[in-house]
Amino acid sequence: METTIQQIFDEVKEIGVYNNGSAVRLLPAQMGFKLVISGFKNILCGAREMPAFGVSLDKDTREAMNRGVWVEFDFGQKLYYSEMPFEKLLVWVVPEYSGFNIVRYNSENGYAGRCYYFDINGNMGAFYNVLTSI
């Protein structure tokens, strides 16, 4: 049986929250870490995985991370979901969006390659509020 996307997030070792270029790192012992994981799993609950709209280009993604709110989940090792490898997963969190790409990071080529895409029930507003309160 394949691991679900929610189960993947049980393996997170560190979280980065980026808000207009400033970064905060969270470790598992911190309350903010638990809030982010819980908030993200909540928006994935009932989400529908769909084909991604495009691919990520490392340079463009790194530049985009300086604008808006992003969350990066660092797994500290190579994992696989839907037969695609990653070491980190990155999400641009826009409150009114009802779907989002999850950008894969690999040490060989950075934030480059195919993404995962999820269509969610509602929008990302509550999760955005969690991230901006940290």
Phi, psi and omega per residue, in radians:
M1 nan 2.298 -3.122
E2 -1.307 2.530 3.077
T3 -1.142 2.436 3.086
T4 -1.410 2.845 3.125
I5 -1.099 -0.649 3.114
Q6 -1.098 -0.694 -3.137
Q7 -1.131 -0.562 3.127
I8 -0.985 -0.664 -3.047
F9 -1.314 -0.092 2.981
D10 -1.278 -0.243 -3.083
E11 -1.700 0.032 -3.085
V12 -1.123 2.334 3.135
K13 -1.793 -0.462 -3.115
E14 -2.757 2.588 3.121
I15 -2.149 2.400 2.999
G16 -1.970 2.251 3.063
V17 -1.969 2.142 -3.109
Y18 -1.965 2.193 -3.138
N19 -2.270 1.790 -3.123
N20 0.874 0.796 3.037
G21 1.665 -0.304 3.095
S22 -1.660 2.508 -3.038
A23 -2.104 2.501 3.022
V24 -2.197 2.306 3.103
R25 -1.790 2.397 3.134
L26 -2.167 2.367 3.098
L27 -1.892 2.786 -3.049
P28 -0.952 -0.512 -3.117
A29 -1.313 -0.194 -3.089
Q30 -1.559 2.485 -3.135
M31 -1.042 -0.698 3.126
G32 -0.998 -0.636 3.110
F33 -1.021 -0.883 -3.111
K34 -1.109 -0.670 3.117
L35 -1.117 -0.723 -3.136
V36 -1.162 -0.823 3.141
I37 -1.057 -0.828 -3.139
S38 -1.073 -0.782 3.134
G39 -1.091 -0.694 -3.128
F40 -1.244 -0.726 3.096
K41 -1.083 -0.596 3.111
N42 -1.103 -0.739 -3.140
I43 -1.272 -0.399 3.085
L44 -1.378 -0.328 -3.121
C45 -1.089 2.061 -3.121
G46 1.406 0.052 3.139
A47 -1.201 2.655 3.106
R48 -1.921 2.107 3.087
E49 -1.327 2.328 -3.089
M50 -2.311 2.905 3.050
P51 -1.081 2.414 3.133
A52 -1.185 2.621 -3.125
F53 -1.373 -0.271 -3.108
G54 -3.000 -2.862 3.107
V55 -2.109 2.791 3.108
S56 -1.633 2.465 3.000
L57 -1.941 2.189 -2.997
D58 -0.914 -0.905 -3.086
K59 -1.042 -0.811 -3.129
D60 -1.127 -0.710 -3.136
T61 -1.144 -0.782 3.134
R62 -1.082 -0.672 3.084
E63 -1.160 -0.730 -3.116
A64 -1.137 -0.504 -3.127
M65 -1.123 -0.222 3.098
N66 -1.468 -0.094 -3.135
R67 -2.202 2.312 3.097
G68 1.464 -2.915 -3.094
V69 -1.958 2.245 -3.127
W70 -2.282 2.647 3.021
V71 -2.276 2.319 -3.117
E72 -2.078 2.214 3.119
F73 -1.831 2.043 -3.101
D74 -1.790 2.133 -3.078
F75 -1.685 -0.179 3.089
G76 1.187 0.152 3.122
Q77 -2.878 2.927 3.112
K78 -1.465 2.198 3.058
L79 -2.145 2.996 3.123
Y80 -2.308 2.467 2.952
Y81 -2.451 2.326 -3.071
S82 0.889 0.713 3.075
E83 1.126 0.276 3.106
M84 -2.013 2.278 -3.089
P85 -1.435 2.690 3.055
F86 -2.805 2.738 2.992
E87 -1.993 -0.490 3.090
K88 -2.404 2.706 3.035
L89 -2.234 2.403 -3.023
L90 -2.202 2.381 -3.141
V91 -2.313 2.295 2.983
W92 -1.500 2.128 -3.027
V93 -1.854 1.918 3.129
V94 -2.048 2.096 -2.969
P95 -0.903 -0.718 -3.054
E96 -1.494 -0.086 -3.122
Y97 -1.277 2.474 3.092
S98 -1.937 0.336 3.078
G99 -2.912 2.815 -3.089
F100 -2.801 2.673 2.978
N101 -1.507 2.537 2.928
I102 -1.929 1.987 -3.077
V103 -1.520 2.301 3.139
R104 -1.593 2.462 3.060
Y105 -2.062 2.337 3.001
N106 -2.315 2.463 -3.070
S107 -1.075 -0.419 3.141
E108 -1.213 -0.650 -3.038
N109 -2.425 0.249 3.080
G110 1.201 -2.515 -3.125
Y111 -1.518 1.000 -3.085
A112 -2.147 2.394 3.048
G113 2.130 -2.992 -3.110
R114 -1.085 2.602 3.109
C115 -1.952 2.990 2.906
Y116 -1.768 2.624 3.082
Y117 -2.284 2.371 3.122
F118 -2.233 2.289 3.021
D119 -1.691 2.204 -3.028
I120 -1.984 2.827 3.033
N121 -1.399 2.162 -3.117
G122 1.489 -2.487 -3.133
N123 -2.422 -3.050 -3.066
M124 -1.646 0.183 -3.040
G125 -0.979 -0.836 -3.111
A126 -1.133 -0.698 3.127
F127 -1.188 -0.694 3.066
Y128 -0.995 -0.765 3.133
N129 -1.104 -0.655 3.071
V130 -1.057 -0.859 -3.076
L131 -1.134 -0.704 -3.091
T132 -1.370 -0.160 3.085
S133 -1.586 -0.105 -3.102
I134 -1.493 nan nan
